[in-house]
Amino acid sequence: MGKGLANGRRETLKKYMLRKVIGRILFRLDKILLQTKKEAREEKNHAAVTIKDASLLLDECEIQNFRHDKTKIVIGEKTYVRGELLLFGHGGEIHIGHDCYIGAGTRIWSA
């Protein structure tokens, strides 16, 4: 009877260890996936806009350029963008000056 109890504890410990290892693997995979998504979003944003020196597109920034012409969205020097910039395909341009801050939740759309 004692041997069966020891085997039961061993199996419980194995299951616990297996869950712990799987949890760590999933955590790391999730972290890698989030980093990959972030890098893809940053690459897409930078491809859609002309950015001057010392300006930043921060994590919350979302840029949609349906004209696919990065010269139509221009961000000046020392400007921080957290909000959304949207350039419609039918026309318009977005020019943001120097030393500006576009806060999170801000939406600037071309006319």
C-alpha positions in Angstrom: 0.0 0.0 0.0 2.9 2.4 0.8 4.5 1.8 -2.6 1.3 2.7 -4.4 1.0 6.0 -2.5 4.6 6.8 -3.4 4.0 6.2 -7.1 0.9 8.4 -6.9 2.9 11.2 -5.4 5.6 10.8 -8.0 3.0 11.0 -10.8 1.5 14.1 -9.2 5.0 15.7 -9.0 5.7 14.8 -12.6 2.4 16.4 -13.7 3.2 19.5 -11.6 6.7 19.8 -13.1 5.3 19.2 -16.6 2.7 22.0 -16.2 5.4 24.3 -14.8 7.7 23.7 -17.8 4.9 24.1 -20.3 3.8 27.3 -18.6 7.3 28.7 -18.9 7.5 27.7 -22.6 4.2 29.3 -23.3 5.2 32.5 -21.5 8.4 32.8 -23.5 6.5 32.1 -26.8 3.9 34.8 -25.9 6.7 37.2 -25.2 8.4 36.5 -28.5 5.1 36.8 -30.4 4.3 40.2 -28.8 7.8 41.4 -29.6 7.4 40.2 -33.2 4.0 42.0 -33.5 5.5 45.2 -32.1 8.4 45.1 -34.6 6.1 44.5 -37.5 3.9 47.4 -36.5 6.9 49.7 -36.1 8.2 48.7 -39.5 4.7 49.3 -41.1 4.5 52.7 -39.4 8.0 53.8 -40.5 7.3 52.7 -44.1 4.2 54.9 -44.3 5.7 58.2 -43.1 8.6 60.6 -43.6 10.2 61.3 -40.2 12.7 64.1 -39.4 15.6 63.9 -36.9 14.9 63.1 -33.3 11.2 62.2 -33.7 9.6 59.1 -32.3 6.7 56.9 -33.2 5.8 55.5 -29.8 4.1 52.1 -29.0 0.5 53.4 -29.2 1.1 55.0 -32.6 -0.9 53.8 -35.5 -0.4 55.1 -39.0 -2.5 54.2 -42.0 -1.3 55.6 -45.4 -3.8 54.4 -48.1 -2.0 56.5 -50.7 1.2 54.4 -50.1 3.3 57.6 -50.6 5.4 58.3 -47.5 6.0 61.9 -48.6 2.3 62.6 -47.9 2.7 62.2 -44.2 5.6 64.2 -42.8 6.6 64.5 -39.1 8.8 67.3 -38.1 11.9 67.3 -35.9 11.7 66.4 -32.2 8.0 65.3 -32.5 6.5 62.4 -30.5 3.5 60.6 -31.9 1.3 58.3 -29.8 -2.0 58.8 -31.7 -3.4 57.8 -35.0 -2.6 59.3 -38.4 -4.8 58.3 -41.3 -4.3 59.3 -44.9 -7.2 58.4 -47.1 -6.6 57.1 -50.6 -8.5 59.8 -52.5 -6.1 62.6 -51.4 -4.9 64.9 -48.7 -1.7 65.2 -46.8 -0.7 65.3 -43.1 2.2 67.6 -42.0 3.1 67.8 -38.3 5.5 70.5 -37.3 8.6 70.5 -35.2 8.6 70.1 -31.4 5.0 68.6 -31.3 3.3 66.0 -29.3 0.4 63.9 -30.6 -1.0 62.2 -27.6 -2.6 58.7 -27.2 -6.2 58.7 -28.4 -5.6 61.6 -30.8 -6.8 61.0 -34.4 -5.6 63.0 -37.3 -7.2 62.2 -40.6 -6.6 63.7 -44.0 -9.5 65.6 -45.6 
